[in-house]
Amino acid sequence: MDATFAALADPTRRAILARLRHGEATPTELAEPFAMSQPAISKHLRVLERAGLITRGRDAQRRPCRLRAAPLEEATDWLAAYRAYWQENYGQLDALLDELKGEGP
């Protein structure tokens, strides 16, 4: 999970994952919206691949990348526990604010 969060820490890698949600793409296609070199995009793709967030195939001369969402599900599950914690705290705060409003002038 550490590799997942480390990979997600970079906005370029998040943008690449967002693009791959719509289907596979080659590294060249993934590089198009960015003002960076192909080697720089390749480094980002290696980080995503090491984190298990993408897979790279081989189709003749193409090397399409595909999203692999399983690590994101693990991260989401981990974050869900904290979401529940904050929802409970906000619920308590809402109750306190309602109580204070009732005691006002």
C-alpha positions in Angstrom: 0.0 0.0 0.0 3.0 2.3 0.6 3.9 2.1 -3.1 0.3 2.9 -4.1 0.2 6.1 -2.0 3.7 7.0 -3.2 2.6 6.6 -6.8 -0.6 8.6 -6.2 1.4 11.5 -4.6 2.4 12.8 -8.0 -0.2 14.8 -10.0 1.2 13.5 -13.4 0.8 9.9 -12.3 -2.8 10.7 -11.1 -3.5 12.2 -14.5 -2.2 9.2 -16.2 -4.4 6.9 -14.1 -7.4 9.1 -14.9 -6.7 8.8 -18.6 -6.4 5.0 -18.3 -9.8 4.8 -16.7 -11.1 5.4 -20.2 -9.2 2.5 -21.7 -5.7 1.4 -22.6 -3.2 3.8 -24.1 0.4 3.7 -25.4 3.1 5.6 -23.6 3.2 8.1 -26.5 -0.5 8.7 -26.1 -0.2 9.1 -22.4 2.6 11.7 -22.9 0.6 13.9 -25.2 -1.0 16.2 -22.7 2.2 16.8 -20.7 5.1 19.1 -21.4 7.7 16.6 -20.6 10.0 14.2 -22.4 9.2 10.6 -23.3 11.9 9.4 -20.8 10.2 11.4 -18.0 6.8 9.8 -18.9 8.5 6.4 -18.9 9.8 7.0 -15.4 6.2 7.8 -14.2 4.9 4.6 -15.9 7.6 2.5 -14.2 6.5 3.9 -10.8 2.9 3.1 -11.6 3.8 -0.4 -12.8 6.0 -1.1 -9.7 3.0 0.0 -7.5 0.8 -2.5 -9.5 -1.5 0.3 -10.7 -0.9 -0.4 -14.4 0.1 -3.3 -16.6 1.9 -3.0 -19.9 1.2 -5.4 -22.7 2.7 -6.0 -26.1 0.8 -5.8 -29.3 3.2 -5.9 -32.2 5.0 -2.6 -32.0 2.6 -1.1 -29.5 3.1 -1.4 -25.7 -0.4 -0.4 -24.4 -0.8 0.4 -20.7 -3.9 -0.7 -18.8 -5.2 0.4 -15.5 -5.1 -2.2 -12.7 -7.4 -1.0 -10.0 -7.0 -3.6 -7.3 -4.3 -1.6 -5.4 -6.7 1.4 -5.4 -9.4 -0.8 -3.8 -7.0 -1.7 -1.0 -6.2 2.0 -0.4 -9.9 2.9 -0.5 -10.7 0.3 2.1 -7.9 1.6 4.3 -9.2 5.2 3.9 -12.8 4.1 4.6 -12.0 3.5 8.2 -10.8 7.0 8.6 -13.8 8.3 6.7 -16.0 6.6 9.3 -14.0 8.1 12.1 -14.4 11.6 10.7 -18.1 11.2 10.0 -18.6 10.2 13.7 -16.6 13.2 14.9 -18.6 15.5 12.6 -21.8 13.9 13.8 -20.8 14.7 17.4 -19.9 18.3 16.4 -23.3 18.7 14.6 -25.1 17.5 17.8 -23.1 19.9 19.9 -23.8 22.8 17.6 -27.5 22.0 17.5 -27.5 21.9 21.3 -25.7 25.3 21.5 -28.2 26.8 19.1 -31.0 25.6 21.3 -29.4 27.3 24.3 -28.9 30.7 22.6 -31.0 33.9 23.2 
